[in-house]
Amino acid sequence: DGWARFFTGPVTLQAVALNRYESIGGFDWATSGQKPARRYVPAGSVYYFACEGGASRVGEGSAFACSLVNQAITDYGAEIGFGQVIITEWKE
């Protein structure tokens, strides 16, 4: 689906700094069975986006969607810290 759910306007992914995905699963003692393994982006990964005109504030172009600030961007594992992000503007 692209990056539209994360931003208020069009953006282009410029660069990514990350290692390979982490696979996390385990054993479910309650059901005596295996939990399904899921793939995650490792902690410390960096994504660099550019928007048209170089603006990054709301009203000046694309910005990170306010509905996602202070919330995890995952459907699974938020209660144990997965999907946490830090957003900042690139200063030259």
C-alpha positions as a LaTeX table, in Angstrom:
\begin{tabular}{lrrr}
\hline
Residue & $x$ (\AA) & $y$ (\AA) & $z$ (\AA) \\
\hline
Asp1 & 0.00 & 0.00 & 0.00 \\
Gly2 & 3.00 & 2.29 & 0.18 \\
Trp3 & 3.61 & 4.83 & 2.90 \\
Ala4 & 0.27 & 6.73 & 2.62 \\
Arg5 & $-1.06$ & 5.58 & 6.01 \\
Phe6 & 1.96 & 7.11 & 7.76 \\
Phe7 & 2.03 & 10.56 & 6.11 \\
Thr8 & $-0.39$ & 13.40 & 5.35 \\
Gly9 & 0.94 & 13.90 & 1.83 \\
Pro10 & 3.07 & 12.24 & $-0.83$ \\
Val11 & 6.57 & 11.15 & 0.17 \\
Thr12 & 9.41 & 9.27 & $-1.46$ \\
Leu13 & 11.57 & 6.80 & 0.42 \\
Gln14 & 15.16 & 8.00 & $-0.12$ \\
Ala15 & 17.26 & 5.67 & 2.02 \\
Val16 & 17.00 & 2.89 & 4.61 \\
Ala17 & 19.57 & 1.80 & 7.18 \\
Leu18 & 18.71 & $-1.55$ & 8.71 \\
Asn19 & 19.98 & $-5.02$ & 9.21 \\
Arg20 & 17.99 & $-8.08$ & 8.12 \\
Tyr21 & 14.59 & $-8.72$ & 9.68 \\
Glu22 & 14.26 & $-10.34$ & 13.09 \\
Ser23 & 12.10 & $-13.43$ & 13.37 \\
Ile24 & 10.34 & $-13.74$ & 16.73 \\
Gly25 & 8.18 & $-16.64$ & 17.85 \\
Gly26 & 8.21 & $-18.94$ & 20.83 \\
Phe27 & 6.29 & $-21.46$ & 22.84 \\
Asp28 & 2.78 & $-20.81$ & 24.20 \\
Trp29 & 2.59 & $-22.50$ & 27.60 \\
Ala30 & $-1.17$ & $-21.88$ & 27.84 \\
Thr31 & $-1.93$ & $-23.99$ & 24.76 \\
Ser32 & 1.20 & $-26.18$ & 24.83 \\
Gly33 & 2.00 & $-25.24$ & 21.25 \\
Gln34 & 4.27 & $-23.10$ & 19.14 \\
Lys35 & 3.51 & $-19.43$ & 18.58 \\
Pro36 & 3.76 & $-18.43$ & 14.92 \\
Ala37 & 7.05 & $-16.78$ & 13.97 \\
Arg38 & 6.65 & $-13.15$ & 12.85 \\
Arg39 & 9.11 & $-10.93$ & 11.01 \\
Tyr40 & 10.01 & $-7.54$ & 12.48 \\
Val41 & 12.14 & $-4.58$ & 11.47 \\
Pro42 & 15.03 & $-4.53$ & 13.96 \\
Ala43 & 15.34 & $-1.82$ & 16.60 \\
Gly44 & 17.49 & 1.10 & 15.50 \\
Ser45 & 16.45 & 0.95 & 11.84 \\
Val46 & 16.31 & 4.33 & 10.06 \\
Tyr47 & 14.08 & 5.36 & 7.16 \\
Tyr48 & 14.72 & 8.67 & 5.38 \\
Phe49 & 11.84 & 10.20 & 3.40 \\
Ala50 & 11.61 & 13.29 & 1.21 \\
Cys51 & 8.48 & 15.23 & 0.35 \\
Glu52 & 7.84 & 17.66 & $-2.48$ \\
Gly53 & 9.19 & 21.12 & $-1.71$ \\
Gly54 & 11.23 & 19.79 & 1.21 \\
Ala55 & 8.59 & 20.87 & 3.76 \\
Ser56 & 8.05 & 18.65 & 6.76 \\
Arg57 & 5.58 & 20.55 & 8.96 \\
Val58 & 1.82 & 20.07 & 8.88 \\
Gly59 & 0.36 & 22.52 & 6.39 \\
Glu60 & 3.64 & 22.94 & 4.50 \\
Gly61 & 3.65 & 19.63 & 2.64 \\
Ser62 & 3.87 & 16.09 & 3.90 \\
Ala63 & 4.09 & 15.33 & 7.59 \\
Phe64 & 3.87 & 12.26 & 9.75 \\
Ala65 & 0.20 & 11.47 & 10.38 \\
Cys66 & $-0.82$ & 12.92 & 13.75 \\
Ser67 & $-3.01$ & 9.88 & 14.42 \\
Leu68 & 0.15 & 7.75 & 14.68 \\
Val69 & 2.18 & 9.98 & 17.01 \\
Asn70 & 2.63 & 8.37 & 20.46 \\
Gln71 & 1.14 & 5.12 & 19.18 \\
Ala72 & 2.73 & 1.93 & 17.98 \\
Ile73 & 2.62 & 1.34 & 14.23 \\
Thr74 & 2.00 & $-2.38$ & 14.50 \\
Asp75 & $-1.05$ & $-4.57$ & 14.83 \\
Tyr76 & 0.81 & $-7.09$ & 17.00 \\
Gly77 & 3.14 & $-6.65$ & 19.95 \\
Ala78 & 2.49 & $-2.99$ & 20.82 \\
Glu79 & 1.85 & $-3.96$ & 24.44 \\
Ile80 & 5.46 & $-5.17$ & 24.74 \\
Gly81 & 7.09 & $-2.28$ & 22.88 \\
Phe82 & 7.04 & $-3.29$ & 19.21 \\
Gly83 & 6.25 & $-0.64$ & 16.60 \\
Gln84 & 7.57 & 2.36 & 18.52 \\
Val85 & 8.95 & 5.17 & 16.36 \\
Ile86 & 10.83 & 8.43 & 16.76 \\
Ile87 & 10.16 & 11.11 & 14.14 \\
Thr88 & 12.41 & 14.08 & 13.52 \\
Glu89 & 13.15 & 16.62 & 10.82 \\
Trp90 & 16.47 & 16.51 & 8.97 \\
Lys91 & 18.44 & 19.72 & 9.62 \\
Glu92 & 21.19 & 20.68 & 7.21 \\
\hline
\end{tabular}
